[in-house]
Amino acid sequence: MNHLQKRSDESITDYLIRIYSNLHEYGLDYHSAAELMNKEQGSSYNESKWRKDFASYKRWKDYIIKTNLDEEVVQKYEEIRLKAEISKVQNADQKREYRKMIRHEARFLAIKKCIEDAVENLNRDKPFLSVPPPSLPSTNTKKEDMVLFSDWHYGMEVDNRFNKFNSSIFKKRVEKLVAKTIANGLKNGISTLHVAQLGDLISGQIHTSTRVQSNEDLIEQITQVTEILAEVLVELANNFEHIKYYNVIGNHSRAGKKDEMAIKENYEYLIPWYLEARLKDIANIELIVDKDGLIETEIHGEKIILAHGNFDSVSSSVKNLSQMFGYVPDYIITGHIHHHEEKDFGSTKHIVNPSLIGVDDYAVSRRLYSIPSQKYLSFDSEGLEAVHDIKLNIVA
């Protein structure tokens, strides 16, 4: 039966109370509710008559119940009323969250469309040509190494007594990083290079200080840094047989306030989508995207967990991640804290990658200092052979 119709077991007063108690749920306003009442009673009152009747009922309802019913019945009534209020609040919360999700999805799709157009133009005007990767002699053991990319913070400008950083310096540091990576890989005779991108490639807009220091908006940051990353991966693919690229999201690209955003509400998820479209003709690049900010992988049988680090402190990561995954990893690799750290926890080593940006104004205010650098990890058949710090303190 249509819930807007008067039920056979309802009096006109019952019907009035039900309709006016559920205006929002039924999608009614006072005028449409009055039309329903007049139709059922065969009257032509204006909307104020019915609204005032219901207001009078609401005013006296609690008093009449409490003075005419015994305590047990009143308590039962209060329980029913409380449940109804809770349900109303829950419904309002659900609708609010749904509207927020729709707004976020609409914004994300609009951004994605802008980037899609940019990628299409780049593929037409500046295509990446597939170059046959070099082959190692068949007698050579297949070696695999890993380079760590994290906390590049493209879009930020820093100019203090300890560090200078802008888009020009950023590009020089990346060039040096790529050159050193290729030199290490060729020296080690590797066939597969694992590229672990651990998040915060862009500056983003999550803090006031970040917004002040950022000279590009968020979408410009994403498109420009991802194009640079695509060029880096192509150069690496031209030097090694196989590139395995891992994309882990950071915290500087989240779509809103920390306490209000789910993990997946992060614009860095546009990066692998962009790369997939941009690198579609490069056969020896494999893209792996994180699930919930975590990636599992292996190198020569060594189990590795990759994360950004904002949820995984060095002191607690081994315990927490081992419980989550049901096994003890050999290595946990993160970024986020902008300085070098390595610590052994029994059979697990936690490795923290420093930042490309170096000392920003926030670090100065906290009296924190670190040299801009990234890490290159050499593996052999027995596991991690060496950790190389690639220092990138280019300031001009």
C-alpha positions as CSV (number, residue, x, y, z in Angstrom):
1,M,0.0,0.0,0.0
2,N,1.1,3.5,-0.7
3,H,2.4,5.0,2.6
4,L,1.0,8.4,1.6
5,Q,-2.6,7.0,1.7
6,K,-4.6,6.7,4.9
7,R,-4.7,3.2,6.2
8,S,-8.0,1.5,6.9
9,D,-7.1,1.1,10.6
10,E,-6.2,4.8,11.0
11,S,-8.3,7.6,12.2
12,I,-7.9,11.0,10.6
13,T,-5.9,12.0,13.7
14,D,-3.7,8.9,13.4
15,Y,-3.1,9.8,9.8
16,L,-2.3,13.4,10.6
17,I,0.3,12.3,13.2
18,R,1.9,9.8,10.9
19,I,2.1,12.1,7.9
20,Y,3.5,15.1,9.8
21,S,5.9,13.0,11.8
22,N,7.5,11.7,8.6
23,L,7.5,14.7,6.3
24,H,11.2,14.4,5.4
25,E,11.1,10.7,4.9
26,Y,8.0,10.9,2.7
27,G,9.5,13.8,0.7
28,L,6.6,16.2,1.6
29,D,6.4,19.8,2.6
30,Y,3.6,21.4,4.6
31,H,1.5,22.3,1.5
32,S,1.6,18.8,0.0
33,A,0.8,17.3,3.4
34,A,-2.2,19.6,3.8
35,E,-3.4,18.5,0.4
36,L,-3.3,14.9,1.5
37,M,-5.2,15.7,4.7
38,N,-7.9,17.7,2.9
39,K,-8.3,14.9,0.3
40,E,-8.8,12.2,3.0
41,Q,-11.2,14.4,5.1
42,G,-13.0,16.0,2.1
43,S,-12.1,19.5,3.4
44,S,-10.4,22.6,2.0
45,Y,-8.4,23.9,5.0
46,N,-5.2,25.8,4.3
47,E,-1.9,24.3,5.3
48,S,-1.6,26.3,8.6
49,K,-4.6,24.5,10.1
50,W,-3.1,21.1,9.8
51,R,0.4,22.3,10.8
52,K,-1.0,23.9,14.0
53,D,-3.0,20.8,14.8
54,F,0.2,18.7,14.6
55,A,2.1,21.3,16.6
56,S,-0.5,21.2,19.3
57,Y,-0.2,17.4,19.4
58,K,3.6,17.6,19.8
59,R,3.3,20.2,22.5
60,W,1.0,18.1,24.7
61,K,2.1,14.5,23.8
62,D,4.8,13.9,26.3
63,Y,2.8,15.5,29.2
64,I,-0.3,13.4,28.4
65,I,1.6,10.2,28.2
66,K,3.5,10.8,31.5
67,T,0.5,11.9,33.5
68,N,-1.9,9.2,32.2
69,L,0.3,6.1,32.0
70,D,2.1,4.0,34.6
71,E,5.9,4.2,34.8
72,E,6.5,0.9,33.0
73,V,4.5,2.1,29.9
74,V,6.2,5.5,30.0
75,Q,9.6,3.9,30.1
76,K,8.7,1.7,27.1
77,Y,7.4,4.8,25.3
78,E,10.7,6.5,26.0
79,E,12.7,3.6,24.6
80,I,10.6,3.6,21.4
81,R,11.0,7.4,21.1
82,L,14.8,7.1,21.6
83,K,15.1,4.4,19.0
84,A,13.1,6.5,16.6
85,E,15.4,9.5,17.2
86,I,18.5,7.4,16.8
87,S,17.2,6.0,13.5
88,K,16.5,9.5,12.3
89,V,20.0,10.7,13.1
90,Q,21.5,7.5,11.4
91,N,19.5,8.2,8.3
92,A,20.6,11.8,8.2
93,D,24.3,10.7,8.7
94,Q,23.9,8.2,5.9
95,K,22.5,10.7,3.5
96,R,25.2,13.2,4.4
97,E,28.0,10.7,3.8
98,Y,26.4,9.7,0.5
99,R,26.2,13.3,-0.7
100,K,29.9,13.7,0.3
101,M,30.8,10.6,-1.6
102,I,28.9,11.9,-4.7
103,R,30.7,15.3,-4.5
104,H,34.1,13.6,-4.2
105,E,33.4,11.2,-7.0
106,A,32.2,14.0,-9.3
107,R,35.3,16.1,-8.5
108,F,37.6,13.1,-9.1
109,L,35.9,12.3,-12.4
110,A,36.3,15.9,-13.6
111,I,39.9,15.9,-12.7
112,K,40.4,12.6,-14.4
113,K,38.9,14.0,-17.5
114,C,41.3,16.9,-17.5
115,I,44.2,14.6,-17.1
116,E,42.8,12.3,-19.8
117,D,42.8,15.1,-22.3
118,A,46.4,16.1,-21.3
119,V,47.6,12.5,-21.7
120,E,45.9,12.2,-25.1
121,N,47.6,15.4,-26.3
122,L,51.0,14.2,-25.0
123,N,50.7,10.8,-26.6
124,R,50.0,12.6,-29.9
125,D,52.6,15.4,-29.6
126,K,55.3,13.6,-27.6
127,P,55.0,9.8,-27.9
128,F,57.3,7.5,-26.0
129,L,59.0,5.1,-28.5
130,S,59.5,1.6,-27.4
131,V,63.2,0.7,-27.4
132,P,64.2,-3.0,-27.2
133,P,65.6,-3.4,-23.7
134,P,69.2,-4.7,-23.4
135,S,69.7,-8.4,-22.9
136,L,72.1,-9.9,-20.5
137,P,74.3,-12.9,-21.6
138,S,72.4,-16.2,-21.0
139,T,75.1,-17.3,-18.6
140,N,74.5,-14.4,-16.3
141,T,72.5,-15.0,-13.2
142,K,69.3,-12.9,-13.2
143,K,69.8,-10.2,-10.6
144,E,67.2,-7.8,-9.2
145,D,67.7,-4.5,-7.4
146,M,65.3,-1.9,-6.0
147,V,65.4,1.9,-6.1
148,L,63.2,3.9,-3.7
149,F,61.4,7.0,-4.7
150,S,59.5,9.0,-2.0
151,D,58.7,12.4,-0.7
152,W,59.6,14.3,-3.8
153,H,57.1,17.1,-2.9
154,Y,57.0,18.6,-6.4
155,G,55.4,22.0,-6.4
156,M,57.0,23.2,-3.2
157,E,59.5,26.0,-3.0
158,V,62.0,26.2,-0.2
159,D,64.7,28.9,0.3
160,N,66.3,28.8,3.8
161,R,69.9,28.9,5.0
162,F,70.0,25.1,4.9
163,N,68.3,24.2,1.6
164,K,67.0,25.6,-1.6
165,F,64.3,23.8,-3.6
166,N,62.1,24.6,-6.6
167,S,61.0,23.0,-9.8
168,S,64.3,23.6,-11.5
169,I,66.3,22.1,-8.7
170,F,63.8,19.3,-8.5
171,K,64.5,18.3,-12.1
172,K,68.3,18.4,-11.5
173,R,68.0,16.1,-8.5
174,V,65.8,13.7,-10.4
175,E,68.3,13.6,-13.3
176,K,71.1,12.8,-10.8
177,L,69.0,10.1,-9.2
178,V,68.3,8.4,-12.5
179,A,71.9,8.6,-13.6
180,K,73.1,7.0,-10.3
181,T,70.4,4.4,-10.5
182,I,71.3,3.3,-14.0
183,A,75.0,3.3,-13.0
184,N,74.3,1.1,-10.0
185,G,72.1,-1.3,-12.0
186,L,74.6,-1.7,-14.8
187,K,77.4,-2.2,-12.4
188,N,75.5,-5.0,-10.7
189,G,74.4,-6.5,-14.0
190,I,70.7,-6.6,-13.0
191,S,67.9,-7.8,-15.3
192,T,65.0,-6.5,-13.2
193,L,64.8,-3.1,-11.5
194,H,62.1,-2.7,-8.9
195,V,61.0,1.0,-8.6
196,A,59.2,1.5,-5.3
197,Q,57.4,4.8,-5.3
198,L,56.4,5.3,-1.7
199,G,54.2,8.4,-2.0
200,D,54.1,12.1,-1.6
201,L,55.4,12.9,-5.1
202,I,53.6,16.2,-4.8
203,S,53.4,18.9,-2.2
204,G,49.6,18.9,-2.1
205,Q,47.6,21.3,0.0
206,I,47.0,19.5,3.4
207,H,48.6,22.0,5.7
208,T,48.6,25.9,5.7
209,S,52.4,25.9,5.5
210,T,52.3,23.6,2.5
211,R,49.8,25.8,0.7
212,V,52.0,28.8,1.3
213,Q,55.1,27.1,0.0
214,S,53.3,25.5,-3.0
215,N,53.5,27.4,-6.3
216,E,51.4,25.0,-8.3
217,D,47.8,23.8,-7.8
218,L,47.2,20.2,-7.0
219,I,46.2,19.1,-10.5
220,E,49.2,20.8,-12.1
221,Q,51.4,19.1,-9.6
222,I,50.0,15.7,-10.3
223,T,50.2,16.0,-14.1
224,Q,53.6,17.6,-14.2
225,V,55.3,15.3,-11.7
226,T,53.7,12.2,-13.3
227,E,55.0,13.2,-16.7
228,I,58.5,13.5,-15.2
229,L,58.0,10.1,-13.6
230,A,56.9,8.6,-16.9
231,E,60.1,9.9,-18.6
232,V,62.2,8.4,-15.7
233,L,60.6,5.0,-16.2
234,V,61.1,5.1,-19.9
235,E,64.8,5.9,-19.4
236,L,65.1,3.1,-16.9
237,A,63.3,0.7,-19.3
238,N,65.8,1.6,-22.0
239,N,68.6,0.3,-19.8
240,F,67.1,-2.8,-18.1
241,E,65.2,-5.8,-19.3
242,H,62.3,-5.4,-16.9
243,I,61.0,-2.5,-14.7
244,K,58.5,-3.3,-11.9
245,Y,57.0,-0.1,-10.8
246,Y,55.1,0.0,-7.4
247,N,52.7,2.9,-6.7
248,V,52.0,3.6,-3.0
249,I,49.9,6.6,-2.1
250,G,51.2,9.2,0.4
251,N,49.3,11.6,2.7
252,H,49.9,14.9,0.9
253,S,47.4,14.2,-1.8
254,R,44.4,13.3,0.3
255,A,41.2,14.9,-0.8
256,G,40.4,16.6,2.5
257,K,41.0,16.7,6.2
258,K,42.9,13.8,7.7
259,D,40.2,12.7,10.1
260,E,37.4,12.9,7.5
261,M,39.1,11.1,4.6
262,A,39.3,7.3,3.9
263,I,42.6,5.9,2.6
264,K,41.3,5.7,-1.0
265,E,40.2,9.3,-1.1
266,N,43.6,10.3,-2.4
267,Y,44.5,12.0,-5.7
268,E,47.7,10.1,-6.0
269,Y,45.6,7.2,-7.4
270,L,45.5,9.3,-10.6
271,I,49.3,8.7,-11.0
272,P,49.2,5.0,-12.0
273,W,46.1,5.7,-14.2
274,Y,48.1,8.4,-16.0
275,L,51.2,6.2,-16.3
276,E,49.2,3.3,-17.7
277,A,47.8,5.5,-20.4
278,R,51.1,7.2,-21.1
279,L,53.3,4.1,-21.1
280,K,51.0,1.8,-23.0
281,D,53.5,1.2,-25.7
282,I,56.5,0.4,-23.4
283,A,56.3,-3.4,-23.1
284,N,58.9,-4.0,-20.4
285,I,57.3,-1.7,-17.7
286,E,55.0,-3.5,-15.2
287,L,52.7,-1.3,-13.0
288,I,51.6,-2.5,-9.5
289,V,49.2,-0.3,-7.6
290,D,48.7,-0.5,-3.8
291,K,45.6,-1.8,-2.0
292,D,44.8,0.3,1.1
293,G,48.3,1.9,1.1
294,L,50.3,-1.3,1.2
295,I,52.1,-3.5,-1.4
296,E,53.6,-6.9,-0.9
297,T,56.4,-8.1,-3.1
298,E,59.5,-10.4,-3.2
299,I,63.0,-10.2,-4.5
300,H,65.0,-13.4,-4.6
301,G,62.6,-15.0,-2.2
302,E,62.8,-12.1,0.4
303,K,59.4,-10.9,1.5
304,I,59.0,-7.1,1.3
305,I,56.1,-4.8,2.5
306,L,56.0,-1.3,1.0
307,A,54.1,1.6,2.6
308,H,54.3,5.3,2.8
309,G,54.9,5.4,6.5
310,N,52.3,7.7,7.9
311,F,50.5,4.7,9.5
312,D,53.6,2.7,10.2
313,S,56.2,4.0,12.7
314,V,59.5,2.2,12.8
315,S,58.9,1.1,16.4
316,S,55.5,-0.6,15.8
317,S,55.5,-1.6,12.1
318,V,56.9,-5.1,12.5
319,K,54.4,-6.1,15.1
320,N,51.4,-4.5,13.4
321,L,52.1,-5.6,9.8
322,S,53.1,-9.1,10.8
323,Q,49.8,-9.5,12.6
324,M,47.9,-8.1,9.7
325,F,49.5,-10.2,7.0
326,G,50.0,-13.4,9.0
327,Y,53.7,-13.7,8.4
328,V,57.0,-12.0,9.3
329,P,58.3,-10.0,6.4
330,D,62.1,-9.8,5.7
331,Y,61.9,-6.0,5.0
332,I,59.4,-3.2,5.6
333,I,60.2,-0.2,3.5
334,T,58.7,3.3,4.0
335,G,59.2,7.0,3.6
336,H,57.3,9.9,5.1
337,I,59.6,11.0,7.9
338,H,62.2,12.6,5.5
339,H,65.3,11.2,7.0
340,H,67.4,8.0,6.8
341,E,66.7,5.2,9.3
342,E,67.4,1.5,9.3
343,K,66.5,-0.7,12.2
344,D,66.6,-4.5,12.8
345,F,63.8,-6.3,14.6
346,G,64.9,-9.9,14.8
347,S,64.5,-11.3,11.3
348,T,62.9,-8.1,9.9
349,K,64.7,-4.9,8.9
350,H,62.7,-1.6,8.6
351,I,64.3,0.7,6.0
352,V,63.2,4.4,5.8
353,N,63.8,6.3,2.6
354,P,64.8,10.0,3.0
355,S,63.3,12.8,0.9
356,L,64.2,14.4,-2.4
357,I,63.2,17.8,-1.0
358,G,65.5,18.0,2.1
359,V,65.0,20.6,4.8
360,D,61.9,22.6,4.4
361,D,60.6,25.4,6.7
362,Y,58.7,23.0,8.9
363,A,61.9,20.9,9.5
364,V,63.8,24.0,10.4
365,S,61.2,25.0,13.0
366,R,61.5,21.5,14.5
367,R,65.3,21.6,14.3
368,L,65.4,18.6,12.0
369,Y,68.1,18.2,9.4
370,S,68.6,15.7,6.6
371,I,70.4,15.6,3.3
372,P,68.2,15.2,0.2
373,S,68.7,11.6,-0.9
374,Q,67.0,8.4,-2.0
375,K,68.1,4.8,-1.5
376,Y,69.2,2.1,-3.9
377,L,69.0,-1.5,-2.6
378,S,71.3,-4.2,-4.0
379,F,70.1,-7.8,-3.6
380,D,71.9,-11.2,-4.2
381,S,70.8,-14.8,-3.8
382,E,71.2,-14.5,0.0
383,G,69.1,-11.3,0.4
384,L,69.9,-7.7,0.8
385,E,73.5,-7.2,-0.1
386,A,73.9,-3.4,0.3
387,V,72.0,-0.1,0.8
388,H,73.3,2.8,-1.2
389,D,72.4,6.4,-0.2
390,I,72.2,8.5,-3.4
391,K,72.9,12.0,-2.1
392,L,71.1,14.7,-4.1
393,N,72.1,17.9,-2.4
394,I,72.1,20.0,-5.5
395,V,71.0,23.6,-4.7
396,A,71.5,25.5,-7.9
